[in-house]
Amino acid sequence: MNATTINAGLIALAGFASLGLAAPAAAQSKPAASSLAASPAQLQSAQSELGFTSRQMGVPVEGRFKRFDAKLSFDPKKPEAAQVAFTIDLNSVALGAPELEAELAKAPWFDSKKLAQASFVSTAVKATGAAKFEVTGRLTIKGQTRDITVPIGLSQAGTATTANGGFVLKRLEFKIGDGEWADTSMVANEVQVKFKLAFTGIAAL
């Protein structure tokens, strides 16, 4: 592996992946989702996006995930009773360069040959304003689990409900870029994750 590939891998790897989405990415197929009570809400993959932005030596690098799934049980009149489950196929990461994507699959990064799926399961949902909510839950990547809180805004058009949100993920908390790649002077610890999830089957806000 040459220096160019290593540096590129650093970039890529910095961007988690979790849930995020800066580059529009239509989810094309779905990994198995975490168990969740039956819900009328259905994810519209073609209208949904999940991506991330990392930084290598201060330069932003964008990536996305092509395969993810979301399960949602949500009553706008009782947001506190909502349940959210989200899964991501880490092998579906896209950075526009096959060699970088192959590097990310290795053990120091996602180790996705052994641990292919990242997941998020909500533990609490609360309203924070008109069509605005905070979702708290457990995010698991590479066998590491942390509590996170994600602000989300909902909008509706016709039968579609769209959830937009994002958060900052600290990659080292999930051992993404482990060992020699833990140097944050090369690859920043903070990764901006953004998403847009489109659903049908949710009542009017």
HELIX and SHEET records of a PDB file:
HELIX    1   1 ALA A    3  ALA A   14  1                                  12    
HELIX    2   2 SER A   45  GLN A   47  5                                   3    
HELIX    3   3 PRO A   79  ALA A   81  5                                   3    
HELIX    4   4 LEU A   90  SER A   92  5                                   3    
HELIX    5   5 PRO A   98  LEU A  104  1                                   7    
HELIX    6   6 ARG A  171  PHE A  174  5                                   4    
HELIX    7   7 GLY A  179  ALA A  182  5                                   4    
SHEET    1   A 5 GLN A  42  LEU A  43  0                                        
SHEET    2   A 5 GLU A 190  THR A 200 -1                                        
SHEET    3   A 5 GLU A  49  GLN A  56 -1                                        
SHEET    4   A 5 VAL A  59  PHE A  65 -1                                        
SHEET    5   A 5 VAL A  93  ALA A  94 -1                                        
SHEET    1   B 8 GLN A  42  LEU A  43  0                                        
SHEET    2   B 8 GLU A 190  THR A 200 -1                                        
SHEET    3   B 8 ALA A 160  LYS A 170 -1                                        
SHEET    4   B 8 GLN A 144  ALA A 157 -1                                        
SHEET    5   B 8 LYS A 132  ILE A 141 -1                                        
SHEET    6   B 8 GLN A 117  GLY A 129 -1                                        
SHEET    7   B 8 GLN A  83  ASP A  89 -1                                        
SHEET    8   B 8 PHE A  68  SER A  73 -1                                        
END                                                                             
